[in-house]
Amino acid sequence: MKLTKVRITEFQSIWDSTEFDIGDVTCLVGKNEAGKTALLKALYRLNPIIEEDGSFDVTLDYPRRAVSEYKDDVEAGRREPTTVVQATYALEPEDITAIQEVFGPQCFQDETPTLTLHKGYSDEDEDEDGFTFSDLNVDKEAAIKHLVEASGLSQTLINKLLDLETIEEMVKALDEFQQDEDEDELQQDEDEDELQQDEAVQKLMLTLKEVSEQDVAGVAYNRILEDRIPKFLYFDEYYQMEGQDNVDGLKERVANRNLKDSDHPLLGLIELAGLKLDQLTDPDKTEDLLARLEAAETRLTNRVLTYWSQNRHLSMKFDIRPGLPGDPDGMTSGMNIWGRVHDTRHMVSTALGTRSRGFVWFFSFLAWYSRKKDENIILLLDEPGLSLHAKAQADLLRYFEEELKPHHQLIYTTHSPFMVDSTRFDRVRIVQDLGIEPDSDNLSEEQEGTKVITEVLDATPDSLFPLQGALGYEIYQTLFIGPNCLVVEGVSDLLYIQTISAILQANGKEGLSSDWTITPVGGSDKVPTFVALIGAQTDLNLAVLIDYQNKDRQKIEYLYRRRLLLKKNVLTYANYVQGSEADIEDIFEPEFYLKLVKEEFGVSISLTDLSSGHPRILRRLKEYLASNPLPNNETFNHFRPARYLSENIGCLESELSEQELDQFEQVFKDLNALL
């Protein structure tokens, strides 16, 4: 199962987080005290990998200012206990198949079945605080029909059961059939076919009784899905290992299920070494123990250094020896395990716990994760890599992408710009609490508490800061911004604009003013983010010239409705052509653009080859190429015709119509008027 949506209510700083989407990797960004940790801790308690962590305490967890009122209302029966976590999971193919094997291929009502789990503050009358489920939409009638038809009963009995209207009637009919069979057994020996029939009757009766008590969804959940729900592994700075411990004390804590937070990565470290605790205190042979420790040192060194670029001269060392009177408290007797880091450049070793906080965090997480990596888990990392240098944070993001994402979902919090992947803003969810912002005295109840938002235009400046930093870092390396910034979607737009502008100016017409700095942002999805983050600068004159599709209408309107830009500063190509939707390519005559495609890709496509059902030439061309691929399995890229035009404009200029040039000139006039 895959987590897809989460909603947290009435927990610590959260009144209602609002429902937010979860992907393979989800980054929760927000300022300090915004409630990022509260979100992770609430979600963790839904199904924690450490079972003892799986309950909510009203006194400690309910928003403090209203906890007494809440308790009184629940005790008086004026309200039900709050559901703190609501988490929706999409069933994956193997989950769907497992249920269909029991209830048939037609048992689901939805094409993409989901399961929603709920967990909250338990009622005082309840013995335990477990989660409940909902939204597993199954077709009860189809499921029961399949159960009967696939039961292995005789066709006569199957037909009889299918004529009945209720499950209770079916169970009664099976019970009567069984009683009749039992009477026959008293008179004659039962043959093999009758034994099989009897087993089939018993099995179907049991399943139908379960369905009667729990419904089909309940049986599917309890029999199949419950064990498939991923556990949450939560990790923060408190789980960092100390680097050494007393093995006997660790064994005692394991036996009593009373582990310290720092024990988990240490146990992972020991398991990663291929060792057992008993082997550390009572090894069969010293040589065997030393060989295992050396193998563990090599394995861990290689794994750490793969993603630790800060210092390539480190290696792990482990030692196990009896405690001495001068050793730390709790380690003066019995056997102790010591972890050390050897610097091969400076030829010195230091205790693991005395290394940089960033190194200890990364090493501790790697050790614990290595212990659990083969389990069905979702990772919750609270402020990972906070103590790491920016370059090391980039290494950590690479570790997330290459080592974690292929195997597990990951949700992490941060307020560091360097922990935000600037190429994947779609992974970002902004966490903010307006109550800690300036001028927050007049908030409505709906605005109170921690919220999770995906629309950057709704975020406060402080909440946006990590995104500003991430985007600014990318722009610093890849883009240029001037005092008059014209935002376009991609480099192909830039080439068309510069090429046609030069032609117009050479013929005494108006081209785009040189005062504009054209800034391609790498796609339409990045335009609102760019405007929200960079356009807030008061000394920047910003205009947008972008493609227009109906699905982008709300996104484009937000640019001026949120007062980030004046409406006149938001231009779309649809303003200059006869069509409801348009890309820059639609300003050209279709025949001319198809000639660019022909010359660049070596394929002849006429206008009659394309459908006439869509105003955008790129859309029609894409539909045609779906069934008529380019030669040599080339992939169509709309940058290449733009490049061809810019490189061969001397030969192609005469083929541009007056209408095309006039339309481009009008675009440039409107933009120049904004300077």
PyMOL commands that set and color helices and strands:
alter all, ss='L'
color gray80, all
select helices_A, chain A and resi 36-44+51-53+58-61+64-75+93-103+140-149+155-162+167-187+192-228+237-239+247-255+263-272+277-281+286-306+352-354+357-372+390-404+417-419+425-427+434-436+445-447+456-458+461-478+491-506+524-534+550-561+567-569+573-576+584-587+590-601+607-609+617-627+631-633+639-647+649-655+658-672
alter helices_A, ss='H'
color red, helices_A
select strands_A, chain A and resi 2-11+14-16+20-21+25-29+83-90+114-120+132-134+231-235+244-246+314-322+335-343+348-351+377-381+409-414+428-433+450-453+484-488+517-520+541-546+570-572
alter strands_A, ss='S'
color yellow, strands_A
deselect
rebuild
show_as cartoon
